[in-house]
């Protein structure tokens, strides 16, 4: 009997690479943005050898910090959103994360210099506990920026992220509450680092590598606590350009950014609204609500992302507003190719968010949500929603009423490979949390009873332990409807199931002479 292939680190990286390629093929729709903005950002990207979508994401973070105390109100409701963003740019090693981070920091230094801000007052979180971060925020006008070329470092410093896991602590609860910009008070007996803030403005973001982001996004604790859903995750396609392709940035555009950011940095407690007759946001809101209702029980990550997306659209639109205000005059200047032309800066920020800004914001959030879905092995969000809607009437949603057997069985069905080796599966930490050996065997027996595979067992040589493999059933040529119904019982679509037999890098049968590891 051929030995089933085991999961290896190289196989996992190949799977991740394929998922990233799907992210890279789904980019921002630049047609929704002012041409002068796209051109300036593209030139900045070429000067740093980073993709334009990464530059835009970084600029949005900087602007969110400058707009920290602004809020967005939805007409005819009590709904308000702060303009705070938590956003992570995920790119591989050597793709320009550190240069872009340095440029963004330098940009804010120039803004603070123009605003004649006291340089002794810390405005960026460096190496601080959650309590120290609060004291720093109180001394900096109740706002603070966490911008890192490795986001996990920041989360570790504030005792939120530990050893690829989330620490369930008071620090985590405090950190999560800052997402909504609410009050933050601290009183101690000693009186050290006490503060009272009626309103907070913590902008969090930066960079990380895709494998680190994937580990954090898939963490059950991070999903359960809502940490993952509070962040927008952007996976831009790396440039890796030759030196001859690098270009000098348009200095007039950089000066425009400094001037614009300086203007909005001086705004205090500005209230932005969306037009009462605007149907763009209303239609997107209704679409999201319908999607959340279809998957709220079956996919906690996706439902949480779409839930937060409603507010994130408003936050992104508030940040994009400054670019669309200057659109008409600057786009006329873009008819020429003279990079020395000055970019016009509006003197104020209108309090009504423009519809064009909302359209671009919707697209930006959709890209981030789809990237998150792709990197976690899902298909398009639209197809995921359709799958759950189609299976609602007949699907037994993944639950733990049967000791987790249904959930584990569904997990087995979506693993790549025609033959699954139980020993190889149990070597995966992720699979060990799904009931261990007994849970896996129970799940495989459940699948066997439904005709979705065959569980085989034999004694290993010279020992009495049993070695188990599970051969999944291929899609039959006839009775497709009946076979699809069996898969639907576990919340698995026929399309997803057939994908597990294509270019399988993980657990496909192998002709290697090595014996499988023995289960003890």
PyMOL commands that set and color helices and strands:
alter all, ss='L'
color gray80, all
select helices_A, chain A and resi 9-24+30-32+35-48+52-66+97-114+130-139+151-157+170-180+210-217+220-225+227-230+243-245+251-265+279-295+300-325+327-333+355-375+381-391+405-413+422-426+429-432+436-449+480-488+494-499
alter helices_A, ss='H'
color red, helices_A
select strands_A, chain A and resi 71-73+80-82+86-90+143-148+161-162+165-166+184-186+195-197+201-208+232-234+271-274+352-353+419-421+453-459+466-472
alter strands_A, ss='S'
color yellow, strands_A
deselect
rebuild
show_as cartoon
